[in-house]
Amino acid sequence: MGVYKIRMPDVGEGITEAEIVEWNVAVGDVVKEDDVLAAVMTDKATVEIPSPVDGTVKDIMGEIGEMTPVGTVIIALEVEGEGNNIPDTPKAEEKTEEAPKAEEKADKPEPEKTAAPKPEPKKTPVPKPSVMKAQSGAPRAEGEKPLASPAVRKRAMDAGVKLQYVHGTGPAGRISHEDLDAYISGESAPAVVGSGRRPNMDVSETRVIGLRRKIAERMQDAKRRIPHITYVEEVDVTELESLREHMNASKQADQPKLTILPFIMLAMARALKTSPKLSSHYDDDEDMLYTYGAAHIGMAAQTPGGLMVPVVRHAEALDVWGIASEVQRLATAARDGSIKREELTGSTITLSSLGRMGGIVSTPVINSPEVAIVGVNKVAVRPVYQDGGFVPRKIMNLSSSFDHRIVDGWDAAEFIQRIRMLMENPATLFMEA
């Protein structure tokens, strides 16, 4: 029998490390070739690691949530034959940093090693009993006498604790010595006025890993590095909604049902022709702005695992039906986990929508390195003054954010006003510029 070691794979695109987010096997499991052993996450997507051989799981080296360099051994299988007998870490020539030269090491004296002092165990202070402590929290209801034995009452009196503030865990709320000890040490919930209901003191711990950690890192980096400017404008979508309903009623069987998003994407693609700078990536490390003729529109989609941004490519070359088909296909793939890595990259501008949960105003975070994101709020019927009187109209706000290092306020307003004009006059969406 031999041992076959499997390394963290190189998934390309310059990825140097990946996070282990799931193990599908345990030590002792028998696996067949192509069985999925684990799932790892890169900056781009989740990748499954299949077994290249038949064998039995001998050892698992990586933990869930651990960032592991490419080339590091993460699992060992016991196999028939000799195995592959590779070291647990990448070879020296595969490492990115060169080892210091021998002569340089010789020039520098070895620092004197000093044993690090052992940290003293952390002591948890126990609060001393006092009348002030006893009077914190809510007392029992007026006239409700706390139940306790004479011995417990004497201990409470000696400690300066009023029993009406102590929560009893015994029958009918009887206070025991343990209840009194817990109250004095600060570990007990105070007694509460009411019909026996007690505060919920539960605390759950959830390690932030995988997609949620990537989202947290991206959002933190975007807010830290990008000075956001948010511009809000209301759009009258009454005519657009009438057109959408008409097109859905008369659509062919193989055509998708139209939501308002494909119309907004179409308006964005048209508006980018007169505001091309909004379809850009800004590399602030190199001070370089890359402006794209294409409208690759990312759409923020909520999935069971968290937020993903599938990309509708070349929206400028699609009609509303083509955009709708792509939106439906990508949203389904994102939710069921079948979406490909390349379908989550390459957007040049992003559309964010919470649908009916969209609220009145939002402040969307830019999807770096892009310079703009269009946020869609919910459609609501509001009274609008027209022709000497108020009439009901369907109004929707666009709350959009821009990178103020690249986009001036005037340029942002001009872009959104162009989108508004196209949506309020939907026939112009279908007119070639």
C-alpha positions in Angstrom: 0.0 0.0 0.0 1.2 3.6 -0.7 0.1 7.1 0.1 -1.2 9.5 -2.6 -1.1 13.2 -1.6 -3.3 15.8 -3.2 -2.3 19.4 -3.3 -4.4 22.6 -3.5 -4.8 23.0 -7.2 -3.8 26.0 -9.3 -7.1 27.2 -10.8 -5.4 29.9 -13.0 -6.0 33.6 -13.3 -3.0 34.3 -10.9 -4.7 32.8 -7.9 -2.1 32.0 -5.2 -4.3 30.7 -2.4 -7.8 29.4 -1.9 -10.1 28.9 1.1 -11.4 25.5 2.0 -15.1 25.8 2.5 -16.3 22.2 2.6 -15.0 18.7 3.1 -17.1 16.0 1.5 -15.1 13.1 3.0 -13.7 12.1 6.4 -10.8 10.0 7.5 -11.5 6.4 6.8 -13.9 7.0 3.9 -13.4 5.0 0.7 -13.4 7.2 -2.4 -13.5 6.4 -6.1 -11.8 8.3 -8.9 -13.6 11.6 -9.7 -15.5 11.6 -6.3 -15.6 15.2 -5.0 -13.3 15.4 -2.0 -13.7 19.1 -1.1 -14.8 22.5 -2.3 -12.5 25.5 -2.2 -13.2 29.2 -2.9 -11.1 31.7 -4.7 -11.7 35.4 -5.3 -13.7 34.4 -8.3 -15.8 31.3 -7.6 -16.1 28.0 -5.8 -14.1 25.1 -7.2 -14.6 21.4 -6.5 -11.6 19.1 -6.0 -12.2 15.6 -7.4 -10.1 12.5 -6.4 -7.7 11.5 -9.2 -7.4 7.9 -7.9 -9.3 5.2 -5.9 -8.3 5.0 -2.3 -9.1 5.4 1.4 -8.8 8.8 3.1 -5.8 8.6 5.4 -5.3 12.2 6.6 -7.0 15.6 6.1 -4.6 18.5 6.5 -6.7 21.6 5.8 -9.5 23.0 8.0 -12.7 24.7 6.8 -12.2 28.4 6.6 -8.4 28.1 6.2 -6.6 30.0 3.5 -4.2 27.5 1.8 -1.5 28.4 -0.7 -1.6 26.7 -4.1 0.5 23.6 -4.1 0.1 22.7 -0.4 -0.9 19.1 0.4 -4.4 19.1 1.8 -5.4 15.4 1.8 -3.7 12.1 1.7 -5.2 8.8 0.4 -4.1 5.3 1.0 -3.9 3.6 -2.4 -2.8 0.3 -4.0 0.8 0.5 -5.2 3.5 3.1 -4.3 1.5 6.3 -4.3 3.1 9.5 -5.4 5.3 10.3 -2.3 5.4 14.1 -2.6 6.4 16.6 0.2 3.7 18.3 2.2 4.7 21.8 1.0 5.7 23.1 -2.4 9.3 22.6 -3.5 11.7 25.5 -2.9 11.8 26.5 -6.5 8.0 26.9 -6.6 8.0 29.5 -3.8 7.7 33.1 -4.9 10.3 34.4 -2.4 13.9 33.5 -2.9 15.8 32.1 0.1 18.5 34.5 1.5 21.9 33.8 0.1 24.4 31.9 2.4 26.9 34.7 2.4 24.2 37.3 3.4 23.2 35.0 6.3 26.9 34.7 7.3 27.3 38.5 7.5 24.4 38.8 9.9 25.0 37.5 13.4 22.3 35.2 14.8 20.1 37.1 17.2 20.3 35.8 20.7 17.3 33.6 21.4 15.3 34.6 24.5 12.6 32.3 25.7 9.3 34.1 25.5 7.6 34.5 28.9 4.6 32.3 29.3 1.4 34.3 29.4 -0.4 34.1 32.7 -3.8 32.5 32.6 -6.6 35.1 32.3 -8.5 35.5 35.5 -12.1 36.2 35.4 -12.9 38.7 38.2 -15.8 37.8 40.4 -17.8 40.8 41.5 -18.1 41.4 45.2 -21.6 41.3 46.5 -23.1 44.7 47.2 -26.4 46.5 47.7 -25.8 48.3 44.4 -25.5 45.0 42.5 -28.6 43.6 44.2 -30.7 46.6 43.0 -29.8 46.2 39.3 -32.3 44.6 37.0 -36.1 44.5 37.2 -37.8 43.3 40.4 -40.7 40.8 40.6 -44.2 42.0 40.3 -45.6 44.1 43.2 -46.7 41.8 46.1 -44.9 38.7 44.6 -42.8 37.2 47.4 -39.6 35.4 46.4 -39.6 31.7 47.5 -36.4 30.6 49.3 -35.3 28.6 52.3 -34.3 30.3 55.5 -30.6 29.4 54.8 -30.8 31.1 51.4 -32.5 34.1 52.9 -29.7 34.4 55.6 -27.0 34.2 53.0 -28.7 36.8 50.9 -29.0 39.1 53.9 -25.4 38.7 54.8 -24.3 39.5 51.2 -26.6 42.5 50.9 -28.7 40.9 48.1 -32.4 41.5 47.8 -34.1 38.3 46.7 -36.8 40.0 44.7 -34.0 40.7 42.1 -32.8 37.1 41.9 -34.1 34.6 39.3 -35.1 31.3 40.8 -34.8 28.1 38.8 -36.6 25.8 41.3 -40.3 24.8 41.4 -42.6 27.8 41.3 -39.5 30.0 40.9 -37.9 28.9 44.2 -34.4 30.4 44.7 -31.7 27.9 45.5 -28.1 28.4 46.8 -27.0 27.9 43.2 -29.3 30.6 42.0 -27.9 33.0 44.6 -24.3 32.0 43.7 -25.0 32.6 40.0 -26.5 36.0 40.7 -23.6 37.2 42.9 -21.1 36.0 40.2 -23.1 37.9 37.5 -24.0 34.8 35.5 -27.8 34.9 36.3 -30.5 36.7 34.4 -32.3 39.2 36.7 -35.9 38.6 37.7 -38.4 40.1 35.3 -41.8 41.7 35.8 -44.5 39.8 33.9 -46.1 36.4 33.4 -43.0 34.2 33.9 -41.2 35.3 30.7 -37.5 35.5 31.0 -34.8 37.3 28.9 -33.3 35.3 26.1 -29.6 35.2 27.0 -28.6 32.9 24.2 -25.5 33.9 22.1 -24.7 32.0 18.9 -21.3 32.0 17.2 -20.9 31.7 13.4 -17.5 31.7 11.8 -17.5 34.0 8.7 -16.0 31.9 5.9 -16.4 31.2 2.2 -18.6 33.4 0.1 -19.7 35.5 3.0 -16.1 36.3 3.9 -15.3 37.2 0.3 -18.3 39.5 0.3 -17.2 41.1 3.5 -13.6 41.6 2.2 -14.8 43.1 -1.1 -17.3 45.5 0.6 -14.8 46.6 3.1 -12.1 47.3 0.5 -14.6 49.2 -1.7 -15.8 51.5 1.1 -12.3 52.0 2.3 -10.7 52.9 -1.0 -13.5 54.5 -3.0 -15.0 57.9 -2.2 -18.6 57.3 -3.0 -21.1 59.9 -4.3 -24.7 58.8 -4.4 -27.3 60.4 -6.7 -31.0 59.7 -6.3 -33.6 60.5 -9.0 -37.3 59.4 -9.3 -38.5 58.0 -12.5 -42.1 57.8 -13.7 -42.4 54.2 -15.1 -46.2 54.3 -15.7 -45.9 54.0 -19.5 -43.0 51.5 -19.2 -45.0 49.3 -17.0 -48.0 49.4 -19.4 -45.6 48.4 -22.2 -44.1 45.6 -20.2 -47.6 44.2 -19.3 -48.6 44.4 -23.0 -45.4 42.6 -24.1 -45.9 39.8 -21.5 -49.5 39.3 -22.6 -48.5 38.9 -26.2 -45.1 37.1 -25.9 -44.4 33.8 -27.5 -44.1 30.6 -25.6 -40.3 30.4 -25.8 -39.8 34.0 -24.6 -39.2 34.7 -21.0 -41.5 36.8 -18.8 -40.3 40.4 -18.7 -39.5 42.1 -15.4 -38.5 45.7 -15.3 -34.7 44.8 -15.0 -34.2 44.1 -18.8 -35.6 47.5 -19.6 -33.3 49.2 -17.1 -30.3 47.3 -18.5 -31.3 48.3 -22.0 -31.6 52.0 -20.9 -28.2 51.7 -19.2 -26.6 50.3 -22.4 -28.1 53.2 -24.4 -27.0 55.8 -21.9 -23.4 54.5 -21.8 -23.1 55.5 -25.5 -23.2 59.2 -24.4 -21.5 58.6 -21.1 -18.8 56.0 -22.0 -16.6 56.8 -18.9 -19.2 55.1 -16.7 -18.3 51.7 -18.3 -14.8 51.6 -16.8 -12.3 50.0 -14.5 -10.0 52.1 -12.4 -6.7 50.6 -11.3 -5.7 53.0 -8.5 -2.4 51.1 -8.0 -1.3 52.0 -11.5 -3.4 55.2 -11.8 -4.9 53.8 -15.0 -8.5 54.0 -16.2 -9.7 51.4 -18.6 -12.8 52.5 -20.5 -14.8 49.8 -22.4 -17.0 50.2 -25.4 -18.9 47.1 -24.3 -21.7 47.2 -21.7 -21.0 44.2 -19.6 -23.7 44.7 -16.9 -23.3 42.8 -13.6 -26.5 42.1 -11.8 -26.4 41.7 -8.0 -28.3 38.4 -7.3 -29.1 37.1 -3.8 -28.4 33.3 -3.5 -28.7 30.9 -0.5 -24.9 31.3 0.0 -24.9 35.1 -0.3 -24.6 37.8 -2.9 -23.3 37.0 -6.4 -22.8 39.2 -9.4 -23.5 37.3 -12.7 -22.6 39.3 -15.8 -24.9 40.0 -18.8 -22.2 40.5 -21.5 -22.6 42.9 -24.4 -26.0 44.3 -23.4 -25.4 47.0 -26.0 -25.9 44.3 -28.7 -29.0 42.6 -27.2 -32.6 43.5 -27.4 -34.9 43.4 -24.4 -35.8 39.8 -25.0 -32.2 38.8 -25.3 -31.3 40.6 -22.0 -34.3 39.0 -20.3 -33.2 35.5 -21.4 -29.7 36.1 -20.0 -31.0 37.5 -16.7 -33.2 34.5 -16.2 -30.5 32.0 -17.1 -27.8 33.6 -15.0 -30.0 34.1 -12.0 -31.1 30.4 -12.1 -27.5 29.2 -12.4 -26.4 31.4 -9.5 -29.1 30.1 -7.2 -28.6 26.4 -8.0 -24.8 26.7 -7.9 -24.1 25.7 -11.5 -22.8 29.1 -12.6 -19.4 29.2 -14.1 -16.5 31.2 -12.8 -16.2 33.2 -16.1 -19.9 34.2 -15.8 -19.1 36.0 -12.5 -16.3 38.2 -13.8 -15.7 41.0 -16.3 -18.6 43.3 -15.5 -17.9 47.0 -16.4 -20.9 48.4 -14.5 -23.4 46.9 -12.1 -27.1 47.0 -11.5 -28.4 46.3 -8.0 -32.0 45.6 -7.2 -33.9 44.3 -4.2 -37.2 44.1 -6.1 -40.3 44.7 -4.0 -38.0 45.0 -0.9 -36.1 47.8 -2.6 -37.3 50.6 -0.3 -37.4 54.3 -1.2 -33.7 55.1 -1.2 -30.5 53.0 -1.0 -26.8 53.7 -1.1 -25.3 50.8 -3.1 -21.6 50.0 -2.8 -19.5 50.1 -6.0 -18.3 46.8 -7.3 -14.6 47.6 -7.5 -12.7 48.2 -9.8 -15.8 49.6 -11.6 -16.7 53.2 -11.2 -20.5 53.1 -11.1 -23.4 51.1 -9.8 -27.1 51.7 -10.5 -29.5 50.9 -7.6 -33.1 50.2 -8.3 -35.8 50.9 -5.6 -39.4 49.6 -5.6 -42.2 50.8 -7.8 -44.9 52.6 -5.9 -48.1 54.4 -6.9 -47.9 58.0 -5.9 -50.0 61.1 -6.5 -48.3 63.4 -9.1 -49.5 66.9 -10.0 -50.2 67.0 -13.8 -52.4 69.4 -15.9 -54.0 71.1 -13.0 -54.7 68.1 -10.8 -53.2 65.1 -9.0 -53.2 61.8 -10.8 -51.9 58.4 -9.7 -48.5 57.5 -11.3 -46.1 54.6 -10.9 -42.9 56.0 -9.5 -39.5 54.3 -8.9 -36.3 55.8 -7.6 -32.9 55.2 -8.9 -30.3 55.4 -6.2 -26.9 55.2 -7.8 -23.3 55.5 -6.6 -20.2 56.6 -8.4 -16.4 56.7 -7.8 -15.9 60.4 -7.2 -12.2 60.1 -8.1 -13.3 59.5 -11.7 -16.9 60.6 -12.0 -17.9 64.2 -11.3 -21.3 65.0 -10.0 -22.4 66.5 -13.3 -21.4 63.4 -15.2 -23.3 61.2 -12.7 -26.4 63.3 -13.0 -26.2 63.4 -16.8 -26.0 59.6 -17.0 -29.0 59.0 -14.6 -31.1 61.7 -16.4 -30.4 60.0 -19.7 -31.7 56.7 -18.2 -34.7 58.4 -16.8 -35.6 60.0 -20.1 -35.4 56.6 -21.9 -37.5 54.9 -19.3 -40.2 57.6 -19.2 -40.4 57.5 -23.0 -40.0 53.7 -23.5 -40.5 53.9 -27.3 -37.0 55.5 -27.5 -35.5 52.4 -26.0 -36.2 50.6 -29.3 -34.9 53.4 -31.5 -31.4 53.1 -32.8 -29.2 56.0 -31.8 
